[in-house]
Each structure stands twice: as structure tokens, then as C-alpha cells.
């Protein structure tokens, strides 16, 4: 009878150790999955911001080709609002403009907002032609 109790006790300890091991493996897998999901959400936010900022600068180039005194404002690109500021003087060909664009995109649910900016230097061309981009900084 003592021998049977020892065998059951050892079996119970082995079962508990196995349960702890399985729990640790499952917790590690869940943590890795969460990190991967957060990484994908951050990458998606960066890609979304890059496309929105590029679209905003292109929209500003188009606006400056039509009206050299265009001062920027808020533009919606793909459902995302981008704030654009245009600085510079002169209206003729060769006049320079600096375009600063800022976009705020959500990173992931409950992870906050990611702010992305871009600055582009433009040189105006003759009326109706898109300004040249001479510098681009992210």
C-alpha cells in the first residue's frame, strides 16, 4: 500500500510539472504573437503615413502650379487628414517654397497615435507646370 501511494504521488508531481511546462510554452507563444501583431500595426502605420504624406506633397505641388500663393491647409488623402504648411515668397519661375506636412495615424488599438512628418523644398516653374522637388526630408 505504501508503494502505491508513492507511485501516485510521483505521478501527481510529474503531471504538475508537465502542466507548468505547458503553461510556460503557451505564455511565451502568446507573448510572441502579441509582439508580432504590434510590429505589424506599427509597420502599417508607417506605410499609411508615408503614402498620406507623399500624397499631400503631390497635392500641394498641384495647388502651387495653379496658384503660386497657395499657403497649405488640411488635405485628406485616403481618408487621413494631413496638415500642410507652405512657406516662401515670390510668385515667378524659380521662386522657392518649403512644404511641411504632418500626419497622425493610429498605431494599434489602445497603442496611441504615431506622428510622422515630411519636409520638401520646391522650386516653382512656369504657371501650370508642377514645381520641382529639390529636397525631401522625413
N, C-alpha and C positions, 0 to 999 in steps of 0.2 A: 504494500500500500504506500509506503514512503517513496518507493521508486516511481510509482505512477504520478505522485504529486510533483516530484522533481521534474519529470518529463513535461507535465502540463505547465509548470512554472517556466521552464526553459522555452517552451513553445510560445507562451504568452509574451515573454521578453523579446523573442525573435520577431513576433508579429508586431509588437510596439515599435521596435527598431525599424522594421520594414515600413511601417506607417509613417514614421518620422522621415525616412529617406524619400519616400514618395512625395510627402508634403514639401520637402525642400526642393525637389526637382520641379514640381508643379509651380511653386512660388517663383523659382528662377525663370522658368519659361514664361510665366505671366509678366514678370518684370521686363524681360527682353522684348516681349511683344509690345508692351506699353512704350518702351524706348523707341522701337521701330516706328510705331504709329505716330509718336511725337515728332520723330525725324522726318517722316513723310509729310506731316502737316506743315512743318517749318519750311520744307523744300517747296511745297505747293504755294505757301505764302510768298516766298521769294520769287518764284516763277510768275505768279499773278502780279506782284508788284512790278517786276521788270517789264512785263507786257503793258501794264497800265501806264507806267512812266514813259515808255517808248511811244506809245500811242498819244500821250498828252503832248510830248515834244513835237511829234509829227503834226498834230492838230494845231499847235502854236505856229509851226513853220507855215502851214497853210493859211492861218489867220494873218500872219505878218506879210505874206505875199499879197494878200488882198488889202490889208490896212497896216502900213508900217508903224502906226501909233498904237497898235494893239498892246494892252498892258497886262494881259493874262486874265486870271479868274479861276473859277472852278469848272472843270470839264469832266464829264462822265465817260469813262472808257470801259466797255464791257460790264456795266453795272457797278463800277467802282469809281468813286469820286476822287479826283486828283486836283490838288491846289497848285496853280501855276502862277509864277510871278515873272514878269518880263521887265528887265532894266536896260537902259541905254537911251541914247539921244541920236537925233539925226534921222532923216527920212529917205535920203538918197541912196543910190547904189554904193556899197562899201561901208555903210553905217553898221555898227556892231550892236548886238543885243546879247544879253545874258539871260538864259531861261533857267529858273529854278523850279523844280517840280517836287512835290511831296505827296506821298500816298500812305494811307494807314490801312492795313489789311489784318483781319483776324488770323492768328497763328493756328489755334486749335480751340475747340470748345473749352472754356474756362482757363485758357492759357494766356489771355491778354491780346494786346494789339502789337503788331510789328510795324515800325515806321521805316520807310525807305525813301531816299532822296536821289535826285539826279540833277546835275547842272550841265547845261550845254551852252557853248558860245556859238553864236550865229553871225553871219555876215549877210546883210541884205543884198539882193540882186535887183535887177530892173523890175518894175512893177509887174505883178502877175507871175513871177518866177519864184520858186521856193528858195528861201535863204540857204546858204551853205552852212553846214555844221563844221566848225573848225576845232572844237574840243568837246569832250564828253567825260564827265566825272560822276562816278557813283559813290 
